[in-house]
Amino acid sequence: MLEFSHKPVMLEECMQALRLKDGGIWFDGTVGGGGHSYEILRRSGPNGKLIATDLDDEAIEAAKKRLAPYDGRFTIYKSNYKNFERVFEDAGIEERDGAILEFGISSHQIDDEDRGFSYRKADAPLDMRMDRNAPLTAETIVNTYSEEKLERIIKTYGEETFARQIARNIVRARQDKPLKTSGELSKLIQSSIPAKFRYGAPCERKTFQALRIEVNAELDGLYELTLALTRKIKKGGRMVILTFQSLEDRIVKEAFRYLENPCRCPSSFPVCVCGKKPEIRIITKKPIVATQEEQMENSRSKCAKLRVAERI
């Protein structure tokens, strides 16, 4: 088992966006190795408190060690951030001064061969579970889903042009023997894509992304989550969200737009009659991206987008 290591993306930008203060209560929905959480506690001391969640047992243990200097000021729950209302109820907290969510997977999860997230690890099992106690794995998906369902997942979640060919070849291959490793799946994907399209970004990336999203139900309820969690922040507090692929970013963007302009009266109406008022002010009209220096030091930051909204 690898020692848990994860470098937080756009750390300073996230902390500035949260506008941390002493005595506030903050929520970190994806604690990871505790990088963002550590800075939240450090900069909101000596009385700031943190509620955090994660599904990865290794991440939670690493975060507890990292945050040990602030013992008594934080609580970490093994839970999906989508269950934040239950977590807040257990913690006895009504509203927060700010929240941060970081979608996607950590560099530690990618590097750990036992997890099966990376297409570069040939002998890795097709697992891809963030919560290792969850029943669904990538192996189950590629060996049991219908060709039509595989195509839809790969096309929708991976935005893969050659989803039909990949799905068809997966179904054909598994008739001889089940697909078991990342290497087997990678070779099959490569053979499904015309040679002239295999250059540039690794051609397996989109399909692996799609399978990971399906395994962990990452996009399910994401729009509703963004609305509900943002509404649980105190007036003047900030909602900070980091995304690493376009599907997530698009959902967050649309949720923020609705909260800023919820009126649905016809444009022909001279005045609003629905009574819906703006709930947030969008701070980032365009998403913040990592500096060139950070992108050179941390390749994972290259596709990161940061969006920030303030409750009003």
C-alpha positions, 0 to 999 in steps of 0.5 A: 500500500502506498503512503498517501500523498496528494498535492492540493490544486490551487491551494492559495486561490481556494483559501483566498476565495473562502475568505477564512476568519477566526471562529467560522465553521467550514465544510470540506466535502472531499478531504483527500489527504487533508491539504485544503482542510489543513490550511482552512484550520490553520487560517481560521484559528484559533477557534475555527471548526471544520466538518469534512467527508470522504469515501476513501478510508486511506484518505481519511486516515491520512487526513486525520494524521495531517490535521492532528495539530488541530485536534478538537477543531475538526470532525471527518465523516466517512460519507459521500458529500452528497449526504451533507445534510445528514452529516450536518445534522449529526454534527449539530450544525445548521449553517456554515461560513463556507464550503469547498468541494473538489471533484475527481480523484486524487493523485494517490488513487491514480498511483495506487495500482490496486485501485485500477484508476490508471490506464498506465498500470497494466496489471491493475485490477479493473476496480476504480472504487473510491469506497472500497466497500462499494459493490460495483466495480469497473470489472463488473461494468465491462463484463456485464453491461449491455453493448448499448449501455456501455456505449451510452456511458462511454459517450456521455461520461467520456465524451468519446467519439468512438464509443460505439466501436469500443463498446462493441469490442468489449462485448466481443472480447468478453465472450472469450474471457472476462476482462480483468486488468487495466492493461487488457482494457487499454489494449482493447480501447487502442485497437478500437480507435483508428490509428490517426486518432491515437496521437496526442492525449492517451486514447484510453483516458476518456473511457477510463474516465467514463467507467470511473464516473459510472462506478462512483455515480459521480455526476448523479445529483451533482446539480441538486447538490450544488444548489442545496449545499450553496443554500446552506451557507451563511449570507456572505459566505462562499461556495468554492468548487474545483472540477477536473473535467468539462461535464462537472464544470458545466453542471456547476456553472449551470447551478450557479447561474440558476441561483444567481438568476432564478426568475423564470418569468417570460421575457415579455413580462415587464416585471418579475411576478414569480417572486424568485430572488437571486440567492448568490453573487457569482464571483468567478464569471470565468473559472479560475485556472492554475498558474503556468508555474503550478501546471508545470509542477503539478500536471493534475492542475492543468485541467482544473477549473475553480468556480466561486459563489457568494451567498447574498 
